[in-house]
Amino acid sequence: MTLSDLPLWAAWTIVAVTVFGSLLALIGSVGLVVLKRFYERVHAPTLGATLGMALIVVASVMFSSMTEGHLVLRDLMIGVFLTVTTPVTLILLARAAVYRDRVEGDENAPPE
């Protein structure tokens, strides 16, 4: 199946899922700018990126499967990698920020 043979319902479904995933990622990015403290800002892009990425990967799997004529799961590896690394990065950044704030004697640092 070529791209021009893609059914209209499938194309619109793929576009809708991709746009919704992109909007979730955009909301997470806006949260990064709008929220004031680091501890508030660190959650918005992580959640937005994870949910947005999941929907974009689903749309990519749908598109690849429809155009190639069989189930294509290779794009799921991107999703698995990002799902595993995003929370780990969040934890490491938060721990580094807490350590920095405690060493500097910041009164707004989270308690031990």
C-alpha positions as CSV (number, residue, x, y, z in Angstrom):
1,M,0.0,0.0,0.0
2,T,1.3,3.4,-0.9
3,L,0.6,6.7,0.9
4,S,-2.0,7.6,-1.6
5,D,-3.9,4.3,-0.9
6,L,-4.2,5.1,2.8
7,P,-7.9,5.2,3.7
8,L,-9.3,8.5,4.6
9,W,-10.5,7.4,8.0
10,A,-7.0,6.0,8.9
11,A,-5.4,9.2,7.8
12,W,-7.7,11.4,9.9
13,T,-7.2,9.1,12.9
14,I,-3.5,9.2,12.6
15,V,-3.5,13.0,12.2
16,A,-5.8,13.4,15.2
17,V,-3.7,11.2,17.5
18,T,-0.5,13.0,16.4
19,V,-2.0,16.5,16.9
20,F,-3.3,15.5,20.3
21,G,0.1,14.1,21.3
22,S,1.8,17.3,20.1
23,L,-0.7,19.4,22.1
24,L,0.1,17.5,25.2
25,A,3.9,18.0,24.6
26,L,3.2,21.7,24.0
27,I,1.2,22.0,27.3
28,G,4.2,20.5,29.1
29,S,6.5,23.0,27.5
30,V,4.2,25.9,28.5
31,G,4.2,24.6,32.0
32,L,8.0,24.8,32.0
33,V,7.8,28.5,31.2
34,V,4.8,29.4,33.4
35,L,5.6,27.7,36.7
36,K,7.9,29.6,39.1
37,R,10.0,27.1,41.1
38,F,12.2,24.4,39.8
39,Y,10.3,21.7,41.8
40,E,7.1,22.7,40.1
41,R,8.6,23.2,36.7
42,V,10.2,19.8,36.6
43,H,6.9,17.8,36.5
44,A,5.1,19.6,33.6
45,P,7.5,18.8,30.8
46,T,8.1,15.3,32.0
47,L,4.4,14.4,32.1
48,G,3.7,16.3,28.9
49,A,6.6,14.7,27.0
50,T,5.7,11.2,28.2
51,L,2.0,11.4,27.3
52,G,2.6,13.2,24.1
53,M,5.4,10.8,23.1
54,A,3.1,7.8,23.7
55,L,0.4,9.2,21.4
56,I,2.9,10.1,18.7
57,V,4.4,6.6,18.9
58,V,0.9,5.1,18.6
59,A,0.2,7.2,15.5
60,S,3.6,6.2,14.0
61,V,2.8,2.5,14.6
62,M,-0.6,3.0,13.0
63,F,0.8,4.7,10.0
64,S,3.6,2.2,9.5
65,S,1.3,-0.7,9.9
66,M,-1.3,0.7,7.5
67,T,1.3,1.5,4.8
68,E,3.3,-1.7,5.0
69,G,0.3,-4.0,5.3
70,H,1.4,-5.8,8.5
71,L,1.8,-4.9,12.2
72,V,5.0,-2.8,12.6
73,L,6.3,-2.5,16.2
74,R,9.8,-1.2,15.7
75,D,8.6,2.3,16.7
76,L,7.7,1.0,20.1
77,M,11.4,0.8,20.9
78,I,11.6,4.6,20.8
79,G,8.6,4.8,23.2
80,V,10.2,2.2,25.6
81,F,13.5,4.1,25.6
82,L,11.9,7.5,26.3
83,T,9.5,6.0,28.9
84,V,12.4,4.5,30.8
85,T,14.8,7.4,30.6
86,T,12.4,10.4,31.2
87,P,11.5,9.5,34.9
88,V,15.2,8.6,35.6
89,T,16.3,12.0,34.3
90,L,13.6,13.7,36.4
91,I,14.7,11.9,39.6
92,L,18.4,12.8,39.0
93,L,17.6,16.4,38.3
94,A,15.4,16.7,41.4
95,R,18.0,15.1,43.6
96,A,20.8,17.4,42.3
97,A,18.6,20.4,42.9
98,V,17.7,19.3,46.5
99,Y,21.3,18.7,47.2
100,R,22.3,22.1,45.8
101,D,19.6,23.9,47.8
102,R,20.5,22.1,51.1
103,V,24.2,22.9,50.6
104,E,23.5,26.5,49.9
105,G,21.2,26.8,52.9
106,D,18.1,27.6,51.0
107,E,15.1,27.8,53.4
108,N,12.8,26.7,50.6
109,A,14.7,23.4,50.2
110,P,12.5,20.2,50.8
111,P,13.0,18.7,54.2
112,E,15.1,15.5,54.6
